């Protein structure tokens, strides 16, 4: 599917005023040291013109990316791949609700493609406003249980919201909840991207029956809902395209999950005529995503910064850290952006950290300490990242944090 050139129709005076006011609000926020200003800027702009998001998206081929895990990275990989075909505007820093998305698009008047990460709760609404050409759906699992709906309800909302959409939906065939959500769409490209965390998809989303999972396959023995045949697949270090050709994945980002993200990204790029080889070569440029995977020097030590927000994310992150005796710092907060419910800590298999020297920090360090105590692990509670780094034995340190804890650490270590 070819894109169209970025020749935006002139904005109305009201829309222009909204964009200008939003940019001014964002500049004031940045000057006050309150972050990028993208959210407040978008809120101001939408207050002045509630239809601004749809106006800004009119001239773009829009690609939406939604999931519980991996959406920021996948958005970045798709954006890099599509730059082979034309200019791209994207909310690269992860401000993924309507205000942040509006703010991002306001800066892309010359773009041809809009690659947009969308918070799971807002997918249907943003799709309605932006008329996307493609939608990438990666996974659904428990996250922020006090804010987001239970996963089956979220899948139902997606299913209803995507029904009748003309977008090409690029969806993970290995996640039953994603398949259920995407099955209402007329045009779906199925990708075998894998599913490490399966604890949110043991019952059939279609009928509630028990899901059967022989090997990598899955199906419901009661209603017949089953894994669809795939067009694209991750196979080791290669992407298999619909013709059966294998294309090598060369990423600077670590882990199997990022190879899966690259596979989905290659499938999306192909919708817009970018060949897998070109798309995958461009993805190699991505070294870090909003600070994730960065290695920073702090107090004379190397720290690798890793974000993990929920059980599925922690499971993937444990698989890519260096083996023992590499020291590991864990940091957990429970502020508004994290979700205030920390019960998810009990769903994470922390025994995978056995043999690592472990240090615990963050607002909810005592919640995490109790969880590690029950798991039978040796650990030490530290006051902050400074103390934890000082206590850690030699070698590179892996630092795993949930959302606001990650931002706290980045500010402290100067990243």
C-alpha positions in Angstrom: 0.0 0.0 0.0 1.6 3.2 -1.1 1.6 6.3 1.1 0.6 9.7 -0.1 2.9 12.7 0.0 2.9 14.9 3.1 1.0 17.8 1.5 -1.2 18.9 4.4 -4.2 21.0 3.7 -3.9 24.4 5.5 -5.1 24.3 9.0 -8.1 26.5 10.0 -7.4 29.6 12.0 -8.8 27.8 15.1 -6.5 24.8 14.5 -3.5 27.0 14.0 -4.2 28.9 17.2 -4.6 25.6 19.1 -1.2 24.3 17.7 0.5 27.6 18.6 -0.9 27.7 22.1 0.0 24.0 22.6 3.6 24.6 21.6 3.8 27.6 23.9 2.5 25.6 26.8 5.0 22.9 26.1 7.9 25.4 25.9 6.8 26.8 29.3 6.7 23.3 30.8 10.2 22.5 29.5 11.6 25.8 30.8 10.2 25.0 34.2 11.9 21.6 34.1 8.6 19.7 34.1 9.6 17.3 31.3 9.1 17.4 27.5 5.8 19.4 27.8 4.2 17.2 25.2 1.2 16.2 27.4 0.3 19.7 28.7 0.9 21.1 25.2 -1.5 18.5 23.7 -4.1 19.2 26.4 -4.1 22.9 25.8 -4.3 22.4 22.0 -7.3 20.0 22.3 -9.1 22.3 24.7 -9.0 25.0 22.0 -9.8 22.6 19.1 -11.3 19.2 20.2 -11.0 18.0 16.6 -7.4 18.9 16.2 -6.1 15.3 16.3 -8.2 14.2 13.3 -7.2 17.4 11.4 -3.5 16.8 12.0 -3.8 13.2 10.9 -5.6 14.0 7.6 -2.6 14.2 5.4 -0.7 11.3 7.0 -0.6 7.5 6.4 -1.1 6.7 10.1 0.2 3.5 11.8 -1.0 2.8 15.3 0.9 0.5 17.7 -0.7 -0.8 20.9 0.1 -3.5 23.4 0.9 -4.0 27.1 4.6 -4.5 26.4 6.9 -3.4 23.6 4.9 -0.7 22.0 7.4 2.1 22.5 10.2 0.0 21.0 8.1 -1.3 18.1 6.9 2.2 17.3 10.5 3.3 17.1 11.5 0.3 14.9 8.5 0.9 12.5 9.4 4.6 12.3 13.0 3.8 11.4 11.9 1.3 8.7 9.4 3.7 7.1 11.9 6.5 6.9 13.2 4.5 3.9 9.9 5.5 2.1 9.4 9.1 3.4 9.5 11.5 6.3 8.0 10.2 9.6 6.4 11.9 12.6 6.1 9.9 15.7 5.5 10.2 19.5 8.9 8.6 20.0 9.1 9.4 23.8 6.0 7.4 24.6 3.4 10.1 25.4 0.7 7.7 24.1 -2.6 9.2 25.2 -4.6 11.7 22.9 -2.9 14.8 24.3 0.6 13.4 23.8 -0.3 12.1 20.3 -1.8 15.4 19.3 1.4 17.2 20.5 3.6 14.9 18.4 1.6 15.2 15.2 1.5 19.0 15.6 5.3 18.9 14.9 5.0 16.9 11.7 3.5 19.1 9.0 5.9 17.8 6.3 5.7 14.1 7.2 4.2 11.4 5.1 3.8 8.8 7.8 2.5 9.1 11.4 3.8 6.2 13.5 1.9 6.5 16.8 2.1 4.5 20.0 -1.3 4.3 21.7 -2.2 3.4 25.3 -4.3 0.3 25.3 -7.4 2.1 26.8 -7.4 4.8 24.0 -6.8 2.6 20.9 -10.4 2.6 19.7 -10.8 6.3 20.1 -7.5 7.3 18.5 -8.3 4.9 15.6 -11.6 6.6 15.1 -9.9 10.1 15.0 -6.9 9.2 12.8 -8.3 6.7 10.3 -5.1 4.6 10.4 -3.8 2.7 7.3 -2.3 0.0 9.6 -2.6 -1.0 13.3 0.0 -3.3 15.0 -1.3 -5.3 18.0 1.5 -7.1 19.9 0.2 -8.5 23.2 -2.3 -8.1 26.1 -1.5 -9.0 29.7 -2.3 -7.7 33.2 -0.9 -4.2 33.9 -2.0 -1.3 36.1 -5.0 -3.3 37.4 -6.4 -0.2 39.3 -6.6 1.8 36.0 -6.9 -0.5 33.0 -9.7 -3.1 32.7 -9.1 -6.8 33.1 -7.5 -8.1 29.9 -10.5 -9.9 28.5 -12.5 -6.7 28.8 -9.8 -4.7 27.0 -9.7 -7.3 24.2 -13.5 -6.9 23.9 -13.2 -3.1 23.6 -10.5 -3.5 20.9 -12.7 -6.1 19.1 -15.6 -3.7 19.0 -13.5 -0.7 18.2 -11.7 -2.4 15.3 -14.9 -3.8 13.7 -15.4 -2.1 10.4 -12.0 -0.5 10.3 -10.4 -0.3 6.9 -6.9 -0.6 8.4 -4.6 -3.5 7.8 -4.2 -5.0 11.2 -0.8 -6.7 11.9 -1.4 -8.9 14.8 0.4 -11.5 17.0 -1.1 -14.9 16.3 0.5 -16.4 19.4 -1.6 -14.3 21.8 -5.2 -15.6 22.0 -6.4 -12.3 23.4 -4.9 -10.4 20.4 -6.4 -12.9 17.9 -9.8 -12.5 19.5 -9.5 -8.7 19.4 -8.2 -8.6 15.8 -10.6 -11.2 14.4 -13.4 -8.6 13.9 -11.2 -6.8 11.3 -11.6 -7.5 7.6 -7.9 -7.4 6.8 -5.5 -9.0 9.2 -1.8 -10.0 8.7 -0.9 -12.7 11.2 2.6 -12.7 12.7 4.1 -15.5 14.8 5.9 -13.3 17.3 5.7 -15.7 20.2 4.3 -15.4 23.7 6.5 -16.0 26.7 4.0 -15.0 29.3 0.9 -17.1 29.0 -0.8 -16.6 32.4 -3.4 -14.2 31.1 -4.6 -16.4 28.3 -5.5 -19.8 29.8 -9.2 -19.4 29.2 -10.8 -18.9 25.8 -11.7 -15.2 25.2 -14.5 -16.4 22.9 -16.3 -18.8 25.2 -14.5 -19.0 28.5 -13.4 -22.6 27.9 -10.0 -23.9 28.9 -7.3 -23.2 26.2 -5.3 -26.2 25.0 -1.6 -25.4 24.3 0.3 -28.2 22.5 3.8 -26.8 21.8 3.5 -23.4 20.2 0.0 -24.0 19.0 -3.2 -23.1 20.9 -6.9 -23.8 20.5 -10.1 -24.0 22.5 -11.4 -27.5 22.8 -15.0 -26.3 23.4 -15.7 -23.7 20.7 -13.0 -24.3 18.2 -11.4 -20.8 18.5 -7.8 -21.4 17.4 -4.5 -19.9 16.4 -4.7 -18.6 12.8 -2.3 -19.5 10.0 0.5 -17.0 9.9 2.1 -15.0 7.1 5.2 -13.7 9.0 7.2 -15.4 11.6 10.2 -15.0 13.9 12.5 -18.0 13.5 15.6 -17.7 15.6 17.6 -14.7 14.3 15.6 -14.4 11.1 12.3 -13.0 9.9 10.3 -15.4 7.6 8.3 -13.4 5.1 5.0 -14.6 3.4 7.1 -16.1 0.5 9.2 -18.2 2.9 12.3 -16.1 2.5 14.5 -15.7 5.7 15.9 -12.3 6.4 18.5 -11.8 9.2 17.7 -9.6 12.1 20.6 -7.4 13.2 19.6 -5.3 16.2 21.5 -3.4 18.8 18.6 -3.9 21.2 18.9 -7.1 23.3 16.6 -10.1 23.8 14.1 -12.3 22.0 11.3 -9.8 22.7 13.0 -7.2 20.5 13.4 -9.7 17.7 9.7 -10.3 17.9 9.1 -6.5 17.8 11.4 -6.3 14.7 9.4 -9.1 13.0 6.1 -7.2 13.5 7.7 -4.0 12.4 9.0 -5.6 9.2 5.4 -6.9 8.5 4.1 -3.3 9.0 6.8 -1.8 6.8 5.9 -4.3 4.0 2.3 -2.9 4.0 3.8 0.3 2.8 6.1 -1.2 0.2 9.3 -1.3 2.2 11.1 -4.7 1.7 12.1 -6.7 4.7 15.8 -6.4 4.0 15.6 -2.6 3.9 13.4 -2.4 6.9 15.6 -4.7 9.1 18.8 -2.9 8.0 17.3 0.4 9.1 16.2 -1.0 12.5 19.9 -1.6 13.3 20.2 2.2 13.9 18.2 2.0 17.1 20.5 1.7 20.1 18.2 2.7 22.9 14.5 3.7 23.2 13.7 6.6 25.6 16.6 5.5 27.8 15.8 1.8 27.8 18.8 -0.5 27.3 21.2 2.5 27.6 24.5 1.7 29.4 25.4 4.7 31.6 28.4 5.5 33.8 27.6 6.4 37.4 30.0 6.5 40.3 32.6 4.9 38.1 30.3 1.9 37.4 28.5 0.9 34.2 24.7 0.5 34.7 22.4 -0.9 32.0 19.0 0.6 32.4 16.0 -1.8 31.8 12.3 -1.1 32.0 9.9 -3.7 33.2 6.4 -2.7 34.2 4.4 -5.9 34.7 4.8 -9.7 35.0 5.2 -10.2 31.3 7.8 -7.5 31.0 9.8 -8.7 34.0 9.9 -12.2 32.6 11.3 -11.0 29.2 13.8 -8.8 31.0 15.2 -11.6 33.2 15.9 -13.5 30.0 18.3 -10.9 28.6 20.4 -9.8 31.7 23.9 -11.0 32.0 24.3 -14.3 34.0 25.3 -14.5 37.7 27.3 -13.1 39.5 26.2 -9.9 37.7 24.7 -7.6 40.3 21.1 -6.6 39.8 19.3 -3.5 41.2 15.5 -3.7 41.3 13.4 -0.6 41.7 9.6 -0.4 42.1 7.3 2.5 42.6 3.4 2.6 42.7 2.6 6.1 41.6 -0.3 7.0 39.3 1.6 6.3 36.1 2.6 2.8 37.4 -0.7 1.8 38.8 -1.0 1.9 42.6 -1.7 -1.8 43.0 1.5 -3.8 43.6 -0.2 -7.2 43.8 1.4 -8.1 40.4 4.7 -8.5 42.2 3.5 -11.9 43.3 3.0 -13.0 39.7 6.7 -12.5 38.8 9.0 -15.5 39.1 11.9 -13.9 40.9 13.6 -17.2 41.5 15.1 -16.6 38.0 17.4 -14.1 39.8 19.0 -16.8 42.0 22.8 -16.4 42.1 22.7 -12.7 41.4 23.6 -10.2 44.1 20.3 -8.3 44.4 19.7 -4.7 45.7 16.2 -3.3 46.2 15.3 0.4 46.0 12.2 2.5 45.1 9.1 3.8 46.9 7.8 0.2 47.3 11.1 -1.4 48.1 9.6 -3.1 51.2 6.8 -4.7 49.2 9.4 -6.1 46.8 11.6 -7.2 49.7 8.8 -9.3 51.1 8.2 -10.9 47.7 12.0 -11.7 47.4 12.0 -13.1 51.0 9.2 -15.5 50.1 11.1 -16.5 46.9 14.0 -17.5 49.1 16.5 -15.0 47.5 19.4 -13.2 49.1 19.0 -9.4 48.7 19.8 -6.1 50.4 17.5 -3.1 50.7 19.2 0.2 49.9 18.0 3.8 50.4 18.6 4.8 46.8 20.5 4.1 43.6 23.6 5.8 45.0 23.8 3.4 48.0 22.9 0.3 45.9 25.7 1.0 43.4 28.1 1.6 46.3 27.2 -1.8 47.8 27.3 -3.8 44.5 30.2 -6.1 43.8 32.4 -5.4 40.7 31.1 -5.7 37.2 28.4 -4.1 35.1 25.2 -3.6 37.0 21.8 -4.5 35.6 19.1 -2.0 36.8 15.5 -3.1 36.3 12.8 -0.6 37.2 9.1 0.0 36.6 7.9 3.1 34.9 8.3 6.1 37.3 11.1 4.3 39.1 12.9 4.1 35.8 12.4 7.9 35.2 13.7 8.6 38.8 16.9 6.6 38.1 17.4 8.3 34.7 17.3 11.7 36.3 19.7 10.7 39.0 22.3 9.1 36.8 22.1 11.9 34.3 20.5 10.0 31.3 
